[in-house]
Amino acid sequence: MSTAFTTRIENGVAELVIAKPPVNALDSREWFELAEGIDALGRNPDVRVVVIRSEGRGFCAGVDIKELDQHPERIVAVNGGNYATFKAVHRCEVPVIVAVHGYVLGGGIGITGAADIVVASECASFALPEVDRGAMGGGAHLQRLFPVQKVRQMFFTGEAVSAREADRYNFIERIVPKEQLREAALEIAAKIAAKSPDMIRIAKEALNGIEDGNLEDKYRWEQGFTLQAYTSPDSAETRRAFVEKRDASF
């Protein structure tokens, strides 16, 4: 069992809690473990719906930049782990609800954008600072949350969008105080868990099938540009600057 998250199942509701202090940034191994954990929950006949949430200061800060600064060759493994996790959420055999708080960055956007239902705390904010980290990816998942031009503004600037501002784009089901976040997510999950499990599993597959385009293929396209970005000296400079807590110099 991974030390980066825990799971529990009660009354048909599986709760997966990411807990890797201080910022819930996962390394290459942990992303694969998270994908395996989500896949296992989806296959479990006792599970009718999955809730993903986190402990700590924020939902998920994405990949472990310090790992990539020390081992840039692991970008292929990180890409693979991200792809597997986001696919596991999107293609999970049962609905997935994400309950986000604090920062939702990088891989956190991937998880959120791949999910079926989003619940957010009032303190949540969404950002995809890939350009500032010398990488690409996540635009396909961000585009399931925000319209095209907003996605581009967020991607090019790396600026965060608060939950209240994001609410006008209509992807958040409910915004609540942080202390009510888990309860709000579990309340929605209970309603789904009370339905016919066969009908819900069929509905999940059907709804995925009518989406425009293939989310996983779109993300794979983006990941090819991450590898291209890693050939640039600017990419290494962004990671070194992040680790050294200074502004990058180009």
Backbone bond lengths (Angstrom), bond angles and torsions (degrees), N, CA, C in turn:
res aa  C-N    CA-C-N  psi(-1)  N-CA   C-N-CA  omega(-1)  CA-C   N-CA-C  phi
1 M - - - 1.467 - - 1.529 109.61 -
2 S 1.317 115.52 136.95 1.453 120.37 179.65 1.521 111.25 -68.33
3 T 1.316 116.11 147.90 1.464 121.24 174.63 1.529 111.09 -87.87
4 A 1.358 117.00 -3.46 1.464 120.60 -177.44 1.519 112.60 -88.14
5 F 1.327 117.78 -12.93 1.457 120.11 179.38 1.525 110.06 -157.12
6 T 1.333 114.58 161.43 1.460 121.33 176.36 1.529 108.36 -127.68
7 T 1.322 116.36 159.19 1.465 120.96 177.15 1.519 109.82 -135.26
8 R 1.327 115.42 150.45 1.447 122.42 172.67 1.516 108.01 -148.87
9 I 1.330 115.88 150.05 1.462 121.58 -179.13 1.522 108.86 -126.03
10 E 1.324 116.68 128.97 1.457 121.26 178.75 1.527 109.42 -149.08
11 N 1.325 115.90 125.79 1.469 122.10 177.52 1.529 112.47 53.96
12 G 1.320 115.92 40.51 1.455 120.80 177.21 1.508 115.33 83.60
13 V 1.334 117.53 -5.74 1.468 122.16 -179.09 1.522 109.78 -103.33
14 A 1.321 116.44 119.88 1.463 121.38 175.16 1.519 108.45 -95.57
15 E 1.310 115.83 129.68 1.457 121.45 179.32 1.526 108.28 -113.87
16 L 1.327 116.08 118.46 1.464 121.49 177.42 1.527 107.33 -110.78
17 V 1.327 115.48 122.32 1.458 121.05 -174.49 1.529 109.57 -116.99
18 I 1.338 116.44 115.53 1.462 121.57 175.87 1.516 108.18 -79.08
19 A 1.324 116.53 128.59 1.467 120.46 -177.81 1.523 109.00 -147.61
20 K 1.322 115.71 83.55 1.463 121.27 176.08 1.526 108.65 -130.10
21 P 1.332 116.68 90.24 1.467 120.54 -179.39 1.531 110.46 -59.44
22 P 1.340 118.15 152.20 1.469 124.02 3.91 1.526 114.40 -93.62
23 V 1.369 117.40 -16.44 1.470 117.92 -170.49 1.530 113.57 -128.12
24 N 1.347 116.96 11.05 1.470 120.60 -179.62 1.533 112.24 56.46
25 A 1.341 115.76 42.12 1.461 122.01 172.02 1.528 107.20 -96.44
26 L 1.318 117.13 124.69 1.461 120.91 -172.89 1.525 111.09 -101.08
27 D 1.325 115.78 146.03 1.459 120.09 177.04 1.526 109.91 -88.60
28 S 1.321 116.43 178.61 1.464 121.12 -173.73 1.524 112.21 -58.19
29 R 1.312 117.45 -41.72 1.472 120.40 179.84 1.518 111.11 -66.82
30 E 1.307 116.67 -41.54 1.465 120.67 -175.71 1.527 112.47 -68.72
31 W 1.338 117.69 -31.53 1.460 119.51 176.43 1.524 110.49 -63.82
32 F 1.322 117.10 -41.40 1.470 120.08 177.10 1.527 110.85 -65.75
33 E 1.308 116.73 -40.00 1.464 119.97 178.32 1.529 111.25 -63.31
34 L 1.319 116.37 -39.63 1.463 120.37 178.54 1.526 110.32 -63.54
35 A 1.318 116.75 -43.23 1.465 120.75 177.68 1.517 111.05 -59.55
36 E 1.333 116.44 -44.80 1.467 120.51 179.90 1.520 111.00 -63.53
37 G 1.335 116.48 -38.51 1.461 120.59 179.67 1.517 111.81 -64.43
38 I 1.325 116.93 -42.38 1.460 121.33 179.86 1.526 110.66 -68.46
39 D 1.331 116.28 -43.25 1.469 120.34 177.32 1.528 110.81 -57.89
40 A 1.328 116.56 -43.88 1.460 120.84 -178.82 1.524 111.39 -63.12
41 L 1.322 117.00 -39.81 1.461 120.08 178.74 1.524 110.47 -64.83
42 G 1.327 116.61 -41.17 1.454 120.22 179.93 1.516 113.06 -63.75
43 R 1.335 116.71 -32.73 1.473 120.82 179.85 1.520 112.61 -81.03
44 N 1.318 116.87 -17.82 1.470 121.23 -174.69 1.529 109.98 -71.19
45 P 1.341 118.48 120.74 1.468 120.23 -178.72 1.522 113.63 -65.62
46 D 1.332 117.04 -15.69 1.467 120.39 178.17 1.527 112.45 -82.64
47 V 1.327 116.65 -8.72 1.469 121.36 -177.03 1.532 110.12 -101.12
48 R 1.336 115.76 128.92 1.458 121.07 178.78 1.531 112.25 -112.69
49 V 1.303 115.96 -18.80 1.462 121.32 178.34 1.524 108.00 -160.89
50 V 1.336 116.38 148.04 1.468 121.83 -179.33 1.533 109.38 -116.33
51 V 1.328 115.84 134.33 1.467 122.14 172.77 1.528 107.74 -112.80
52 I 1.330 116.52 125.10 1.468 121.62 176.46 1.525 108.40 -111.35
53 R 1.319 116.36 125.04 1.456 121.52 176.67 1.524 108.14 -144.64
54 S 1.316 116.30 -178.27 1.463 120.43 -176.91 1.516 111.39 -139.26
55 E 1.313 114.60 159.81 1.458 122.44 169.81 1.525 107.88 -104.88
56 G 1.331 116.59 158.53 1.462 119.99 175.16 1.506 113.79 103.57
57 R 1.336 115.33 -159.79 1.463 121.18 -171.43 1.516 113.43 -74.08
58 G 1.313 117.53 -25.18 1.456 120.41 -178.69 1.510 111.39 -156.12
59 F 1.326 115.97 171.12 1.458 121.05 -176.98 1.520 111.51 -66.74
60 C 1.331 116.20 -57.66 1.470 119.42 -179.95 1.523 108.72 -165.15
61 A 1.331 115.72 129.68 1.466 121.13 178.99 1.522 111.52 -93.43
62 G 1.332 117.35 8.34 1.462 120.62 176.00 1.508 113.57 90.16
63 V 1.332 115.87 -137.12 1.464 120.63 -176.74 1.519 110.30 -84.28
64 D 1.325 114.78 162.39 1.465 121.43 178.87 1.530 108.44 -82.61
65 I 1.331 117.01 98.14 1.467 121.68 -177.14 1.525 111.37 -62.18
66 K 1.324 116.77 -32.99 1.467 119.80 179.51 1.525 110.74 -64.07
67 E 1.332 117.37 -36.94 1.464 120.30 176.84 1.527 110.15 -62.95
68 L 1.340 116.72 -44.62 1.459 120.16 -177.92 1.527 112.04 -71.93
69 D 1.324 117.17 -28.58 1.462 119.60 175.81 1.525 110.31 -66.26
70 Q 1.322 116.52 -39.05 1.466 121.41 -179.72 1.523 112.28 -82.45
71 H 1.339 116.42 -30.78 1.468 121.20 -176.08 1.532 109.93 -134.97
72 P 1.338 118.10 72.00 1.467 119.86 -177.81 1.523 112.87 -59.86
73 E 1.341 117.21 -23.30 1.463 119.88 179.47 1.524 112.26 -67.29
74 R 1.319 117.21 -14.83 1.462 120.28 179.70 1.527 113.24 -80.42
75 I 1.334 117.06 2.30 1.461 119.63 179.56 1.524 110.74 -58.62
76 V 1.328 117.96 -33.29 1.463 120.59 178.97 1.525 110.06 -65.29
77 A 1.329 116.74 -42.90 1.458 120.55 177.98 1.519 111.54 -66.87
78 V 1.337 116.68 -40.51 1.460 120.37 178.15 1.526 110.18 -63.12
79 N 1.339 116.10 -44.88 1.456 120.30 176.36 1.527 110.97 -56.61
80 G 1.329 115.78 -44.29 1.458 120.17 -179.63 1.519 112.37 -63.98
81 G 1.340 116.06 -41.28 1.457 120.09 179.44 1.514 112.99 -67.46
82 N 1.346 115.89 -40.41 1.465 120.09 175.80 1.525 110.81 -61.60
83 Y 1.324 114.79 -48.39 1.472 119.81 -179.66 1.530 110.59 -57.80
84 A 1.324 116.62 -45.84 1.460 120.75 -178.49 1.523 111.74 -63.65
85 T 1.339 116.72 -40.49 1.465 120.15 -179.44 1.520 112.03 -67.72
86 F 1.322 116.76 -48.73 1.464 119.42 -177.82 1.523 110.49 -64.63
87 K 1.333 116.61 -37.37 1.462 120.52 176.61 1.522 110.56 -65.40
88 A 1.338 116.53 -40.55 1.463 120.40 -179.99 1.523 110.82 -60.81
89 V 1.323 116.98 -39.41 1.471 120.73 178.18 1.526 110.37 -68.56
90 H 1.327 116.04 -51.25 1.463 121.33 -175.81 1.526 111.78 -64.46
91 R 1.329 116.37 -42.48 1.458 121.10 -175.64 1.531 112.68 -96.36
92 C 1.309 117.33 7.55 1.469 120.39 177.82 1.525 108.84 -52.66
93 E 1.323 116.82 140.87 1.460 121.04 -175.24 1.524 112.98 -69.63
94 V 1.324 116.51 -14.98 1.465 121.23 177.90 1.530 108.84 -124.89
95 P 1.336 117.96 162.27 1.460 120.05 178.76 1.528 112.33 -59.68
96 V 1.331 115.10 146.05 1.462 121.85 177.90 1.525 108.77 -120.15
97 I 1.326 115.48 124.93 1.453 122.81 175.64 1.521 107.66 -106.78
98 V 1.325 117.52 130.47 1.462 119.77 173.12 1.523 108.85 -107.59
99 A 1.322 115.77 137.00 1.464 122.83 177.34 1.519 106.59 -116.50
100 V 1.326 117.00 105.67 1.463 120.93 -171.22 1.523 111.65 -108.19
101 H 1.327 114.70 148.32 1.459 121.17 175.56 1.519 108.36 -145.21
102 G 1.330 116.49 161.05 1.456 119.98 178.53 1.519 111.06 58.13
103 Y 1.330 116.42 -141.42 1.460 120.68 -176.97 1.530 111.16 -78.81
104 V 1.322 114.61 136.30 1.467 123.28 172.67 1.525 104.95 -122.27
105 L 1.331 116.71 98.04 1.461 122.15 -170.11 1.522 111.44 -123.87
106 G 1.325 117.19 148.64 1.456 121.41 170.15 1.513 113.35 49.16
107 G 1.338 115.95 -111.75 1.449 120.88 178.82 1.512 113.16 -60.29
108 G 1.328 116.50 -26.52 1.462 120.01 175.32 1.519 111.20 -65.06
109 I 1.345 115.82 -35.52 1.467 120.60 174.59 1.523 109.60 -66.54
110 G 1.322 116.95 -39.93 1.457 120.24 179.33 1.516 112.23 -60.42
111 I 1.331 117.00 -45.34 1.462 121.46 178.60 1.525 110.39 -63.30
112 T 1.338 115.55 -46.48 1.463 120.71 -177.24 1.526 111.28 -65.91
113 G 1.332 116.50 -44.34 1.453 120.16 -179.40 1.511 113.46 -67.87
114 A 1.327 117.31 -24.04 1.463 121.25 179.47 1.522 112.46 -84.41
115 A 1.327 117.15 -15.08 1.464 121.51 -172.94 1.527 112.22 -77.16
116 D 1.328 114.87 169.47 1.467 121.73 179.43 1.524 112.30 -88.80
117 I 1.315 117.07 -37.36 1.467 122.32 -175.20 1.524 108.03 -138.95
118 V 1.342 116.20 139.04 1.463 121.66 -179.34 1.523 109.90 -120.22
119 V 1.319 115.91 126.18 1.459 123.21 171.95 1.528 106.19 -117.38
120 A 1.315 117.56 137.74 1.467 120.35 -174.88 1.515 111.65 -132.81
121 S 1.307 115.33 148.01 1.454 120.15 171.55 1.524 108.78 -82.62
122 E 1.313 116.15 161.43 1.459 121.03 179.84 1.524 112.05 -61.53
123 C 1.337 117.01 -23.46 1.458 120.83 -177.03 1.529 113.00 -90.07
124 A 1.321 118.12 -0.30 1.461 120.97 -176.07 1.527 111.42 -70.08
125 S 1.328 115.73 147.83 1.458 121.72 172.89 1.521 108.18 -144.64
126 F 1.325 115.27 150.35 1.464 122.00 -173.07 1.523 110.06 -120.43
127 A 1.336 116.85 132.12 1.464 120.65 178.81 1.523 110.08 -155.28
128 L 1.333 114.43 152.47 1.462 120.80 177.63 1.529 107.84 -130.14
129 P 1.349 117.24 81.43 1.466 121.51 -174.22 1.525 113.62 -84.64
130 E 1.344 116.59 38.46 1.465 119.71 -175.57 1.526 111.94 -62.22
131 V 1.329 117.42 -40.32 1.469 120.58 -179.97 1.524 110.29 -58.75
132 D 1.337 116.61 -37.51 1.464 120.87 179.83 1.521 112.90 -78.03
133 R 1.329 117.42 -5.57 1.466 121.43 178.41 1.522 111.81 -113.39
134 G 1.316 116.63 6.39 1.461 120.64 176.96 1.505 113.90 73.34
135 A 1.340 116.71 27.29 1.459 120.47 -177.79 1.522 110.10 -134.49
136 M 1.320 115.41 -179.27 1.458 122.56 175.13 1.530 107.03 -132.15
137 G 1.330 116.04 -177.11 1.465 119.97 175.52 1.510 113.23 103.77
138 G 1.313 115.42 152.86 1.453 121.87 177.37 1.513 114.22 98.08
139 G 1.337 117.32 -12.39 1.451 120.52 -179.34 1.524 112.22 -63.28
140 A 1.327 116.48 -37.53 1.468 120.19 179.73 1.521 110.92 -62.60
141 H 1.331 116.35 -38.92 1.466 120.25 -179.69 1.521 111.07 -76.64
142 L 1.335 116.41 -35.98 1.459 119.76 176.63 1.530 110.44 -63.85
143 Q 1.328 115.80 -31.90 1.452 120.80 -178.10 1.535 112.20 -75.05
144 R 1.314 117.72 -10.93 1.467 120.40 170.48 1.529 110.79 -81.87
145 L 1.332 115.97 -10.78 1.462 121.27 -178.51 1.524 111.73 -107.66
146 F 1.344 116.72 -41.96 1.454 122.04 -174.88 1.533 109.87 -122.09
147 P 1.351 117.61 157.11 1.472 120.34 175.90 1.521 111.53 -70.42
148 V 1.321 115.17 166.07 1.463 121.85 -169.83 1.520 113.32 -54.32
149 Q 1.335 117.71 -51.38 1.468 118.73 -175.62 1.524 112.03 -66.89
150 K 1.323 117.79 -34.94 1.462 120.16 177.06 1.520 110.24 -66.98
151 V 1.319 116.85 -38.60 1.463 120.71 176.58 1.520 110.00 -58.43
152 R 1.324 116.46 -44.49 1.465 119.35 -177.59 1.525 111.68 -68.04
153 Q 1.323 116.25 -39.62 1.464 119.30 176.50 1.524 110.17 -60.55
154 M 1.337 117.09 -44.97 1.460 121.00 -179.70 1.523 111.26 -66.14
155 F 1.336 117.02 -40.55 1.463 120.75 -177.49 1.524 111.02 -68.78
156 F 1.335 117.15 -44.91 1.462 120.57 -177.52 1.528 112.58 -69.23
157 T 1.325 117.76 -35.00 1.472 120.85 -176.31 1.520 113.21 -96.65
158 G 1.335 117.95 -25.73 1.454 121.19 -175.03 1.515 113.24 74.83
159 E 1.339 117.08 7.01 1.461 120.98 -176.28 1.533 111.61 -71.63
160 A 1.329 115.00 147.43 1.459 121.41 -179.84 1.528 110.63 -88.14
161 V 1.323 114.76 151.51 1.457 122.60 176.32 1.519 108.08 -118.63
162 S 1.315 117.25 125.57 1.461 120.79 -179.02 1.519 111.01 -70.25
163 A 1.324 116.25 161.23 1.462 120.79 178.78 1.519 111.10 -59.26
164 R 1.319 117.19 -40.74 1.467 120.82 -179.64 1.527 111.10 -64.35
165 E 1.340 116.68 -41.95 1.464 119.24 177.45 1.525 110.27 -68.63
166 A 1.329 116.59 -39.93 1.463 120.81 -179.46 1.518 111.97 -64.95
167 D 1.320 116.52 -25.91 1.463 120.49 -175.87 1.529 111.92 -61.77
168 R 1.327 117.42 -25.40 1.465 118.38 -179.38 1.523 112.29 -73.50
169 Y 1.353 117.00 -9.56 1.463 120.30 176.48 1.536 111.83 -94.93
170 N 1.328 116.10 -0.40 1.475 122.71 165.96 1.530 116.33 69.08
171 F 1.331 119.24 23.58 1.461 118.32 176.08 1.527 112.64 -98.26
172 I 1.315 117.38 -11.86 1.461 120.71 -179.49 1.523 109.14 -92.04
173 E 1.316 116.31 123.56 1.461 120.99 -178.74 1.520 111.87 -71.30
174 R 1.346 115.33 -39.15 1.456 118.66 -177.36 1.525 109.96 -155.22
175 I 1.327 117.51 137.36 1.462 122.77 173.99 1.519 108.06 -113.44
176 V 1.322 115.75 126.47 1.466 120.76 -174.57 1.524 109.72 -137.57
177 P 1.334 118.01 162.78 1.472 119.93 170.95 1.531 109.93 -58.33
178 K 1.320 116.43 149.44 1.464 120.33 -174.56 1.528 112.63 -55.17
179 E 1.325 117.68 -37.49 1.455 119.88 -177.67 1.532 112.58 -69.53
180 Q 1.327 117.17 -12.54 1.466 121.08 179.17 1.533 112.53 -105.04
181 L 1.340 117.15 2.89 1.458 121.32 -172.46 1.529 112.28 -63.42
182 R 1.319 116.67 -51.39 1.469 119.62 -179.08 1.518 110.77 -60.22
183 E 1.304 117.44 -45.17 1.463 121.69 -178.85 1.526 111.16 -60.75
184 A 1.345 117.04 -41.49 1.463 120.76 -179.58 1.528 110.91 -64.15
185 A 1.338 116.42 -42.68 1.465 119.94 179.52 1.526 111.31 -66.02
186 L 1.322 116.42 -42.86 1.460 120.26 -179.26 1.526 111.75 -68.39
187 E 1.320 117.09 -29.65 1.464 120.24 177.37 1.527 110.73 -64.60
188 I 1.315 116.43 -44.71 1.466 120.44 177.06 1.522 110.44 -65.97
189 A 1.344 115.74 -41.76 1.466 120.60 179.98 1.521 111.11 -60.44
190 A 1.326 117.49 -39.99 1.463 121.14 -178.94 1.528 111.22 -62.79
191 K 1.317 116.56 -37.34 1.468 120.34 178.44 1.528 110.68 -63.58
192 I 1.327 116.00 -40.58 1.469 119.96 179.03 1.522 110.60 -70.65
193 A 1.341 116.67 -41.69 1.466 121.22 -178.34 1.521 112.16 -63.57
194 A 1.329 117.56 -22.45 1.461 121.25 -179.82 1.531 112.40 -78.56
195 K 1.328 117.04 -12.18 1.463 121.42 -179.31 1.536 110.82 -80.78
196 S 1.308 115.62 171.93 1.463 120.79 174.61 1.525 109.15 -61.94
197 P 1.327 118.92 122.45 1.471 119.91 179.49 1.522 112.37 -61.90
198 D 1.331 117.04 -35.92 1.464 119.75 178.59 1.524 110.71 -63.69
199 M 1.341 116.83 -44.98 1.459 120.43 -178.32 1.527 111.50 -65.55
200 I 1.323 116.88 -38.51 1.464 120.12 -179.38 1.525 110.84 -67.93
201 R 1.321 117.77 -41.45 1.470 120.35 178.38 1.529 111.14 -64.87
202 I 1.333 116.30 -40.38 1.461 120.00 176.94 1.527 109.87 -64.30
203 A 1.336 116.53 -42.80 1.463 121.08 -179.54 1.518 111.76 -62.13
204 K 1.325 117.17 -40.00 1.465 120.65 -179.87 1.527 110.52 -61.94
205 E 1.317 116.35 -45.65 1.465 119.80 179.81 1.529 110.70 -65.83
206 A 1.326 116.38 -40.69 1.461 120.07 -179.17 1.521 111.79 -64.22
207 L 1.325 116.58 -44.18 1.460 120.16 -179.02 1.529 111.63 -65.73
208 N 1.338 116.80 -38.10 1.466 119.11 175.92 1.524 110.65 -61.42
209 G 1.325 115.71 -36.50 1.466 120.56 -176.14 1.508 114.78 -70.51
210 I 1.339 118.10 -21.43 1.460 119.67 -178.14 1.524 112.76 -98.23
211 E 1.325 117.60 4.13 1.460 120.16 176.94 1.526 110.74 -68.02
212 D 1.322 115.76 152.27 1.462 120.50 175.99 1.523 109.54 -75.73
213 G 1.316 116.24 122.54 1.458 120.29 177.91 1.511 112.53 74.66
214 N 1.319 115.71 -178.04 1.462 123.00 -179.04 1.524 108.46 -115.50
215 L 1.329 116.35 111.90 1.456 121.26 -175.37 1.520 111.82 -58.38
216 E 1.325 116.70 -42.93 1.467 119.93 -177.65 1.527 111.53 -66.83
217 D 1.330 116.86 -39.51 1.461 119.67 177.78 1.532 111.03 -64.50
218 K 1.327 116.32 -40.37 1.469 120.50 178.67 1.527 110.45 -61.37
219 Y 1.336 116.04 -42.87 1.464 119.84 -178.76 1.526 110.63 -67.89
220 R 1.335 117.73 -38.51 1.459 120.48 177.15 1.533 110.91 -60.65
221 W 1.317 116.00 -39.20 1.466 120.62 176.82 1.521 109.91 -58.31
222 E 1.321 116.31 -47.34 1.466 120.57 179.56 1.520 111.33 -61.20
223 Q 1.327 117.03 -40.75 1.460 120.25 -175.94 1.519 112.45 -63.53
224 G 1.330 116.62 -28.08 1.458 119.29 175.39 1.518 111.08 -60.93
225 F 1.322 116.76 -33.21 1.458 120.79 179.11 1.527 111.60 -77.71
226 T 1.319 117.39 -22.60 1.462 119.20 172.21 1.518 109.81 -63.76
227 L 1.314 116.96 -43.75 1.471 120.15 177.84 1.525 110.57 -63.47
228 Q 1.327 117.34 -39.09 1.461 120.41 176.10 1.525 110.57 -63.03
229 A 1.340 116.11 -43.48 1.461 120.08 179.99 1.522 111.30 -60.13
230 Y 1.329 116.82 -36.31 1.462 120.39 -177.23 1.523 113.17 -68.81
231 T 1.338 117.60 -12.11 1.469 119.76 175.13 1.523 111.89 -82.25
232 S 1.339 116.83 -8.72 1.460 120.77 -179.23 1.524 110.86 -90.81
233 P 1.332 117.65 137.40 1.474 120.41 175.10 1.525 111.81 -59.21
234 D 1.322 117.36 -28.99 1.461 120.74 179.63 1.528 111.06 -61.74
235 S 1.320 116.54 -33.32 1.458 120.44 -179.79 1.528 110.63 -63.56
236 A 1.326 116.25 -46.88 1.466 120.25 178.40 1.528 111.03 -63.21
237 E 1.335 116.49 -37.42 1.464 120.67 -179.73 1.529 110.74 -64.23
238 T 1.319 118.36 -38.08 1.462 120.22 -179.78 1.526 111.04 -63.71
239 R 1.329 116.79 -41.22 1.472 119.99 -179.83 1.525 111.31 -70.53
240 R 1.328 117.27 -40.42 1.462 120.39 179.47 1.526 109.74 -64.12
241 A 1.337 116.77 -41.41 1.460 120.85 179.21 1.525 110.77 -64.32
242 F 1.322 116.78 -38.40 1.467 120.58 178.93 1.526 110.22 -63.45
243 V 1.327 116.85 -45.90 1.469 121.10 -179.06 1.525 110.78 -65.27
244 E 1.338 116.00 -38.47 1.461 120.80 -178.31 1.527 112.69 -85.96
245 K 1.337 116.80 0.39 1.472 122.90 176.48 1.536 111.15 56.35
246 R 1.330 115.02 51.77 1.468 121.31 177.20 1.509 108.88 -138.46
247 D 1.334 116.80 169.63 1.456 121.31 175.33 1.526 109.82 -74.45
248 A 1.331 115.78 140.08 1.463 119.92 176.67 1.524 109.56 -70.62
249 S 1.330 115.67 150.18 1.451 121.74 179.84 1.531 109.14 -120.58
250 F 1.321 116.02 123.04 1.469 120.46 -178.70 1.525 110.75 -118.50
